[in-house]
Amino acid sequence: MTTLWDRSRQVAVEAILDTAVRLFTEQGYERTTIAQIAREAGISQRSLFRYFGTKEDLVCGDQEALGELLRRTVEQQPAEVSAWDALRAGFEVALTASHTPERVLELSRLIFDTPSLRARYIEKRLRWQAELVPVVQARLDPGHGDASDPRARAIVATVFACVDTATELWARHDGQLDLADLYDQCLAAVRGTD
């Protein structure tokens, strides 16, 4: 059950994020300061840091929670679902878990257009990949987990590359293309099934 405090916190987070995204878009991520964001959002810097641990978190969000959601969703897929389809289902949930498609588009543009944000994004995604490898390995070979078997790592790396490529294309085309279709095209291209 969502409490009044939870709803109030969510409203505050959205207001801060709206302000930050507007400023980042208007003047660039690097030129926008935390002090500016806090001032325009009508809160102190200290309060802003209670909601967002770092400036990057304003754009990249709580990647640990999203990574955990992704891992859990992949794990919960029925046993007969392939590793490929389980990962696709995980990303479908993770991409829409925190924001509207419009907000995801804004944040994706910022990430792909700002080298420091992109580096932070990649760093966090590498952790997600490492956490997913044993989950995919268990799906490929239940009860056995041969650490020298490259299949799980290759599948996870391929899926992440396809998700990132599809998301970047989607953002570059202002969300006019279908993200799921772009992902399917990317995956078909690398798997040779197009």
N, C-alpha and C positions, 0 to 999 in steps of 0.2 A: 504494500500500500504506500502510495506517495504521500508524504507529510507536507504540511504547510511550509516547513523549513526547506524541504527538498524543492518544492515549487518556487519558493523565493530565491533559493540559490540558483536554480536554472534560469530564472528571469535575469538575475544579476549577471550570470555567465554570458547569456546571449547579448545583453546590453554592452558588456565590455567587449565581446567579440565583434559586435557590429561596429563599434567605435574603432577598434584596432584594424579590422579589415578595411574600413573606409580610409583611415589614415595611411595604411600600407599601400593601398591602391593609388591614392592621391599623390603621395610624396615618396613612395618607395619604402621597402622594409628597412633597409639599413639607415635611412635618414629619420625614421620615426623612433622616438624614444619612449621608454616606459613612462616617464614623467608626463609626456604629452598625452599618451593614452589614458592614464589615470585622471589627469586634469579634465580632459574632454568627456570622460565617462562619469565624472563627478565623484570620484573616490580617491582615497590615498593610494600611494604606491604600495604601502604595506598591505592594504586590503586587496589590491590587484594580485599581489603575490600569494594571497590566501587561496585565490581561485586558480591561478596559473603559476606554476613554479618558475618558469623562465619565459623570456620573450618568445622563444621558438615554440613553446607550448601553446601560445595564442593561435598559431597556425597549425602546428602538427598535432595538437591535442594530446590526450592521454593515450599515447601509443601503447603503453604497457597493458592498459585495460582492453584496448582494441585487439592487441596481439593475443591476449588471453581469451577473448571472445572468439577470435578466429580459430585458435587451437581447440577450444572446447566444441565449437560447431563442427569442425572436421572430425573430431573424436566421436561425436554423437551421431554421425551419419550411419545408416544401417550397414552391416558388414558386406552386403552384396554390392554396395556403391563403390565404384572404382576410386582409386586415389585421386585421379584427375577430377572426377565429378564431386568428390568430397571437398576438395580444395576450392572448386568453383562455388559450391554452396557456402563455404566459409567466407569467401570474399564477398558474396552477395549480401550476407548478413553484416559483415564488418564495414562495408562501404556505406551502408545506409543506417548504421546504428546510432551515430551521434548527430548527424546533420541532415538537413534537407538537401536534395540534389543541387539546388542553387548555391547553397553554402559550400558543398563539396566542390563545386565548380570554381568558386572564388578561391578557396583554399588551395585547390590543385594548381590553379594559375600561379598563385604566389610561390608555391613550392617549386614548380618547374621553371619559374623565371628568376628565382633568387638562389644563387650558388650556395650560400651558407645554409639556407633552409633545405635545399636539396641534399646537401651532405648530411645534415641531421636526420632527414627522412630516410636516407639510405642506411645510415648507421642503425637506426631503430628497426628497419625492415630486415637487416641481416640478423638481428636477434630473433625476430619472428621466424625467420627461415630455420635457424638453429633449433628453435623450440618445436617446429613442425616436423623436422626430419624423423625423430623417433615415432611420432604419430603415424606418419606415412609408411615408415618401415614396418610397423606393426600391422598395418592394413595390407601391405604387400606380402608379408610372410608372418602370419599370426603365430605367436608362440616362439618365434626364433628371432632374433634381431642381430643379424651379422653386420657388425659395424664397418666391415670392409666392402659391403655391397653398395655400389654407387647409385643404384636406382632411385632410392628415396631422395637423396640429395639432388640428383638430376631433375627429378619431377618437380620438387619444390622450387628449385632455382628457375626452371622453365616457366612454371606458373607465375612466379613473381615477376619475371621479365615480361611475360605477356600482359599481366595486370598493369604494370607500370607503363608499358608501351601503349596499351589501349587507353589508359587514363590520360596520358599526355596528349594523345591524338584527340581525345574527347575534349580536353581543355582547350587545345589549340583551335578547335572548331566550335568554340563557344557552346559546347553541350548540344550541338545540333545533330550529332551522330549518336547512334545507340551504343552505349558503353558495353553492354553485354554482347552485342553483335561484334563490336570491335575486338573484344577479348576472344570470342569464338574464332574470329578470323585469324588472329595472331596465333592462337593455339593450333589451329588447323595447319597453318603455314609451317610451324616448327615440327609438328608431328607428321607432316606429309599427307594429311588427310583431306586437303581442300580439293 
